[in-house]
Amino acid sequence: MGKTLKEQQNPLYFRQIQKIWIKRKVNRMKTKIAIIGHFGGGKQFTDGQTVKTVALYNELKQVPNLKIEIVDTYYKSKRPILLLAKTIKELIWTKNIVVLLSQNGLRFYLPILCFASGILRTRVYHDVIGGNLSSYIDKYPKYEKYLNSFRLNYVETNLLKEELEERGIRNVEILPNFRRLSILNEKELKSKYDEPYTFCPYSRVIKEKGIEDAIYAVEACNAEAGRTVCRLDIYGPVGLDYQEEFNTVMKKATDAVRYCGEVPSARAIETLKDYYAVLFPTFWPSESQAGTISESFSAGVPVIATDWRCNHEMIRNGYNGMLYPSETVKTLKEGIFWIIGQKNQILEIKNNCLQSALYYQPDEHIKKMIETIGSR
């Protein structure tokens, strides 16, 4: 029913009409994007894919005049029809799509996104998860066509950029694995450490992340020293396929090793800041720009890591940690003894870590991403 003349002359009515008009005008001025990725369905997840997806969303929603829709791939097995319907809706009505996909997600979504890019003129921006997209192209040659149909493929490292370009992917740019972390103030750095020196892995607890190597290295250091010169606290979710084996390993470990449970990314700095160093002996095939390393740097903690995949792009030997094997250290045990030997320089190394952490803050990277989307 329409408004009466008396109602229309009411100042409150005019204010309501004005608010509606302003809201419609603002919405017309807004850039609309949709993010397709694993948001976790409102549950707490600490895996790299979900953390990266949520971190991107949290930064983009702070951008003025940007309207964001979400397509949560968490529902792929729980509500597949609803997920597909939501995906189709956004591909039709939203011109800018940002996607963050796992291996299984790529197989499902890439043909759909390629179609949308070609037929619907959808602008797809692919924020790559992990570091083994090049191996997927080797396995599925059609990926080359799909990826080249997008506006951009954002990768975290120079290594992956080079690998994709070698396989014919022409639209690749670097976008670091940024996270909004409160970098520790240098005044908060602990400057004095004594035996036993405390180390920790801070990642998924699976064999490929080198958890057993960390345990054996710490125990080898203690055995060689003839005393408990270092301790190891293990943080992270234990892989479902690794739980039984991990329990067996822990039963055989000495009291110098303990499992401390799972810690969310929001508590990373608080958890890590007092450790002497983080151990990251990974040999996981999909390793890219590891959040473990950037979080450690933000807490002012150096990292002893394998010279594996892209770790060398983050860690500078002697500056903010140490890679092995290298000219300085050949094994993880030698790496532990090396960092213990830096006791008098540890405060300088920890300050270097804080400086390294600045690169992984999101501000400049989000600005670049928004400028790119707005200009195309």
N, C-alpha and C positions, 0 to 999 in steps of 0.2 A: 504494500500500500504506500502511495506517495506521501510526502510530507505536506501538512497544511501550510497555508500562508503564514500563520502565526508562528508555527514551528520554524519555518524557513527564515523568519526575521529575527530569531533568537541568536544573540552573539555566539553562544556556545555551539549552535548548529554550524555557523560559519567557520568556527575554529576547527570543528571536526572535518568539514569539507576541505579546509586548507591543509590539514594534516594528511588526509588521503591523497590530495594532489601532490604534496611535497614528497610523500613516500613513493608514489608512482614515478615522479620525475627522477628521484634518486636511483630507483631501481633501473630506470632506463639508462642512467649514466654509468651504472656499475658494469664492470667486466665480470662475466660469469664463467666459472670453470667448474669442472667435475674432477674429482680424484677417485680413481679406481685402485684399490689396494686393500691390504689386510689391516683393518682397524681393530679387530679382536672382538667384535660384537659386544662391546661394553665390558669385557673381561680384561684382567690384567695379564699381559703377555710381555716377556722380556727378550724374545728373539729379535735378531737384527732387523728382519723385514718389518715387523710390526712397529718397533721403536722408530725406525726411519720413516715409515708412513705417517705415524702420529706426529712425529716431530715436524715434518713438512706441513701437515695440516695446521698444527698449532701456530706456526710462523705465518702461513698465508692468511689465516683468519684475522691476523692483526693488521693486514694491509687495507687501507681505506678504499672504498668503492670497489671491493672485490667480493662477489657473491660466490659461495662455494657449496657445491653439492657433493655428497659422499656415496660411493658404491663400495660396500664392504664385502670383500671376497671371503670373509670368514663364513659367510652363509652358503658357500658353493655346494656343500654336502647337506646342510640342514634345510635350506630353502632355495633350491636351485632355480625353480621357476620364477620366484620372486626376484632373485638376483639377476636372472636373464632379462626380465621385464624392466627392471630398474636400469640395467645397462643400456638396453635399446632406447629407453626414454631419454637418457642423457646424451646418447650419440645423436639422436634426432634434434634435441632442443638446445644442446650445449655445443658451442663451436670449439672450445678449448678444453681438451681432455689431458689430464696428467695421470700416467699409469705407473704403478710400482708393482711388479709381478714376480712371483716365484717361478720355478721351472714348470710346474704343472699349469700355473696361470698363463704363462706364455703360450703354451700349446693350445689352450682354449681361446685366448683373447686375440692373439696376433692376427689370425685371418679375419676376425670381425673388425678389428681396428684398421686393418689395411683396406677393407671394403669401405668403412666409414670415411677414411681419409681420401679415397679415390672418388667415391660416388657422392657422399654427403659433404665433401670438402671439410671434414672435421680436422682441426689442427691438433695432432697428437704429440704430446711431449712424454717421452719414455724415460723415466728416472730408474736406471738399471739397479737391480738388487744383486749384490754379490759380485764376484769377479770371474765367472766362467761362462759368460755369454758367448764368447768366441768358440768354445767347445760345443755349444748348442748349435751354432751355425754349421760346424763341421758335421754334426749328426743330422741336422735338418736343413738342407741347403735352401729351402724356401724361405727361411728366416731372413736371408739377405734381401729378398724382395720386400718382405713385410717391414723390416726395419728401415729400409730406404724410403718407404712411403710416408714415414712420420716426418714432422717438422724437425724434431731433434731427438737424439738419444743421449741422455746425460749419463756419463760414467764417472766414477770416483777417482780413477787413477790414470796416469799416463800410459802405464803398461797395457791396460785394457783398451784404451783409445787406439794404441798402435796395433794391437791384435785385431780389432774390428776393422780398422782401415786396411789392413793387409788382406782382409776377407771381403773387401769391396763396399763396406759401409761408409757412406760419404758424409753423413750428417751427425757427427759425434763432437760433443763438447764436454769439458770437465766441470762437474758439480760435486764438490766434496761431500762426504758423509757428515754433514754438520749436525750439531746438537746444541740446544740452548742450555749451557751449563754455567753455573756460577763458579768461574775460575777462582781458585783459592788465592787469597791475598798473600803476597810474599812474606808479610809479617807473621802469617800463621804457619809458615813452614817450620817443621821440626828440624832443628840443627844438630842435635846431639843424639847419637845412636850407640848402643853397646850390645854386646852379645846377650842373648841370642838375637841376631838380626832377623826381622820378620819379613817374609816374602809371601806373595799370593798370586795365583792365577785368578782372573776375573773374566770368565767366558762360559760358554756352554761346556758342561762336563761330559766330554766325549773323547774317545781315544784319539781322534784326528786333531783335536786341539792340544794334544801333547800333555794331557794331565798326568799320565803315568811317567812320562819323561821328567816332569817337574818333581814328582815324588821321589823318583830314583836319584835325581841329581842332588836334591837337598839331603837325602840320607847318605849319599856318597860323600858329600862335603863333611857331614858330621862324623862319618866313619874315618875319613882321612885326618880330620882334626883331633879325633879321639875325645870329643866332647860335643855337646849340642851348641854348635856355632850359629846355626840358623834354624828357623821354624817355618812351616808352610801352612797357611790357611787357604782353603779352597772355597771359592764362591762361584755360584752359578747353578742353573737347572741341570739336573742329571738326565741325559738322553734316555728315552724309554728302552732302547735296545742295549743300553750300556749299564743299566742299573745293577744287574746281577754281577757282572764282571767288576764294576767299580766297588761294590761291597766286598768282593773277594780281595781286591787290591788293598782296600783300606784295613781289612782285618790283619793283613800281613805287615802293614806299615807301623812304624814306631810312634811313640807319643809326640814326636816332633811334627807330626802331620795330623791335621784335623779338617773335617768338612764343616763349613760354617753356614751352609744353606744358600738360598737364592735371595739376591738383593735387587730391587728395582732400580732402573737407571736414575731415578730422581734422588736416590740415596748414594750414588756412586762416589761422589766427592767426599762425603762424610765417612764412607766406609774405607776408602783407599788412602786418605791423606796421611795417616801415620805409618804406613808401610815403608820399608826401606826401598823396595823395588817390586815391580810386577813381573812375573814370569809368563812368557807367551810363546811356548815352544810348538806352535801350530804347524801342521802339515795338511790342513784341511784344503781340499782342491778348490773350493769356491771362495777362498779368502780374498778379500778386497781391501778397502780402507777400513781397517778394523776399529769399531767403536771402543773396544777394549783399550787401544793405544791412546786415542784422543781423550777418553775419560781419565786415563791414568795421568796424562799430561796436565789435564785441568786440575787434578789433585796434587800436582807437583811431584809426581812419582815417576822415576825413570823405568824403562822397560827393557828387559833382556829377552830377545826374541830370535826365532829362526830367521835366516835370510831367505824367506819364503814369499813367493808372489810379490806383493806390493809393500811389504814391511820396510824395504829400503827407501821407499818414498816418504816414510814418516819418521823413521829412526835414523839419526846421525850418530855414528859410532863415537863414543866418548863425550858427546854433547848432551843428548837427552836419553841415552841408553846404550845398548850394544847389541849388534847382530852376531850370530854365529852360524856356520864357521866364518871367521874373518882372520885378518892378519894378527889381530890381538888375542882372540879366543877361538878355540876350535870346537868346544863343547859347551853345553849348558852349565856343567859343573865349573868349568873354567870361567864362564861368564859370571856365576855367583861369586866366586873368589875374586874376580876382577872388581866387581862393584863394592864388595866388602873392603877391598884395598883402596877404594876412593873415599874412605871415611872422612878424610880431611877436606876433600873437595865436594862432598855430597850436597852441600847447600848450594853451591854454584850450579851443579848439574840439575838440581830441583828447580832453581830459578829458570834455567834454560827450558825445562819442561813447560813451565807456565807461559813462556814466550811462544813456544811451539803450539800451545793450545789455542792461541788467538786465531790461527788460520781456520779452525774448525767451528768458530762461532758463526751463526747463520746470517748476520745482518747484510754483509756485502753480497753474499751468494743469493739470498732471497731477492735483493734489489736487482741483481743482474737477471735473475729468472723472470721477474715481473716485467722488466724493461723488454726482454726478449718476447714474451707472450704479447705484450701490448703493441709491439712494433710490427707484428706479422699478420 
